Amino acid sequence: LKAVMSDEREDALTWLRYWVVLAVFSLAETIVDPLFDFFPGYLLGKCVFLVWCMAPSKNSGANLLFTQIIFPLFKKHHEEIDQQAQIVHDSVMQKINRYVYGKQKKW
């Protein structure tokens, strides 16, 4: 919370990068974890990776992964992501309207 309250923009950006990387890691982990959980050292490697991501340096894992992989992919595909998010939003709202009001309503 101190990073959010501080006047330093770089502190907030560092933590934002960390949370984005952690979210992507958590999504990937749901697929990978059952496949690799039985390998010796997997849990230790996962812990080392997370500590590397939290390291308080410019070369931390979160900064590196965000700037080299996640952000370039997002920049390349953000329009498709927005379109898919809009489709999901419209579909969910349509289903909620149908359930609550018993009719379709345009958003």
TAFEN-V511405 format. One record per residue. OMEGA is omega in degrees with one decimal (999 if undefined). NEAR is the number of other ideal C-beta (glycine too) atoms within 12 Angstrom. Layout:
omega = [OMEGA:OMEGA]
near = [NEAR:NEAR]
This chain:
omega = [178.8:179.0:179.7:-177.8:-177.4:178.5:-178.4:-179.4:-177.2:176.8:-179.9:179.2:178.6:-179.9:175.4:176.7:179.9:-176.7:176.0:178.6:178.9:178.1:178.0:177.9:-179.9:176.6:179.6:-177.7:179.8:178.5:-172.1:-173.5:179.6:-178.3:-173.4:-174.5:-176.3:178.4:177.2:177.9:-179.2:-179.0:176.9:177.9:178.5:177.8:178.4:177.8:-178.9:175.9:177.1:178.3:-179.0:-175.6:-177.5:178.6:178.9:-178.7:-179.8:-179.1:-179.3:179.2:-178.5:-178.8:-179.7:-174.7:-175.3:-173.6:-169.9:-176.7:175.7:176.8:178.9:179.6:-178.4:-171.1:-173.0:179.4:176.7:178.2:178.7:178.9:179.8:177.5:178.2:177.8:178.9:178.9:-179.5:-180.0:179.9:-179.9:177.9:179.2:178.2:178.8:179.9:-179.4:-175.2:-173.3:-179.5:179.2:179.4:178.3:179.5:176.6:999]
near = [8:11:19:15:10:14:10:13:12:15:18:18:21:31:27:21:31:30:21:25:33:24:19:25:27:17:14:19:21:13:13:18:18:11:12:16:16:10:14:9:13:18:16:12:17:22:13:15:25:22:17:22:32:22:19:18:14:14:15:23:29:35:28:22:27:29:22:15:21:30:22:13:17:18:14:12:15:15:12:14:15:13:13:14:15:15:14:14:15:18:16:15:19:19:15:17:17:14:13:12:12:9:11:16:15:8:12]
